[in-house]
Amino acid sequence: MIDRFTPIHDPHASNDASNDPRIEPYRNQKDAWLKASHNPNAIDQPPKDPLFISEGSLVLEHHINSHYPLHSVLIADTKLDTHADLLAKVPIDVPIYTASREILDQITGYPIHRGLLAAGIRPPQNEVPQFDDLLQSARALVILEDLANHDNLGSVFRSVAALCGSGVPILLSPKCCDPLYRKALRVSMGHALTIPFAYLPSEKDWPAIVTNLTSAGFTSLAMTPAPDALGIDQYIQNRPSDQKIAILLGAEGPGLTQNAMNASDIRIKIPLASSADSLNISVAAAVALHRLIPPNG
């Protein structure tokens, strides 16, 4: 196993990170840089970079078991024994680079990477799942509108994995941030690599897709704290047992747009104490998933 590890040294012994081109995918992982490179909301189109970064042992374990190929692994030399069993699962043709913690910090530009990073390869655009493909096998759907916060996005993926299991893909409006961004992946605990997702069509067209879900056999539920919305318990009591649902959730603060509300079949609210006006989007998603979609797998 030790023969697989390739040490990375700083040839200039300066404060700059190593210039070794093999670790280029890991260089400068600060949030501002990654947002510009990976966030479709920032560049107004799907991510161009063919690589993404997984961070930490739990995310790497999901990465290894996912359909996303590994490009390489970068690990602090002090973590080799700690993660020996996990590294043994890395495919034999994937290089594993090691470096001191100091050089690792220089390479990545931040000190909170837990000493273990992996670069993954995005599928070609013609192999990325499309939303209509995911409808065919879905027993329920989660549709997210304009979520630009990576923590909230990652949390929704984690909740879908934990509370629903298989058969519940996530559909993203064009302004949602990237589920494969390092921070979103970490918050999802790697489940953004295992839960199928797809971006919906252009900003101009996407709310109309919600209306078309009816012909695909889905009832669309718009989650909102609006007082005149139907309470979730009341909806559950009267829901047909064979009804397939699509849960719509909007961004923190503004919530769902009026267009998304208008396109939905039913507006649903989670009853709150009189002293509160709303829930965080990730919390609201978890409550809705737990109440509305039974676990599977």
Secondary structure, DSSP 4 states (H G I P E B T S, - for coil): -GGGEEE---TT-SSSPP--GGGGGGS---HHHHHHHH-HHHHTSS---SEEEEESHHHHHHHHTSSSPEEEEEEEGGGTTTTHHHHTTS-TTS-EEEE-HHHHHHHHS-S-STTEEEEEEPPPGGGSPPHHHHHHH-SSEEEEES---HHHHHHHHHHHHHHTBSS--EEE-TT---TTSHHHHHHTTTGGGTS-EEE-S-TTTHHHHHHHGGGGTEEEEEE---TTSEEHHHHHHH--TT-EEEEEEEBTTTBS-HHHHHHSSEEEE----TT-----HHHHHHHHHHHHS--B-
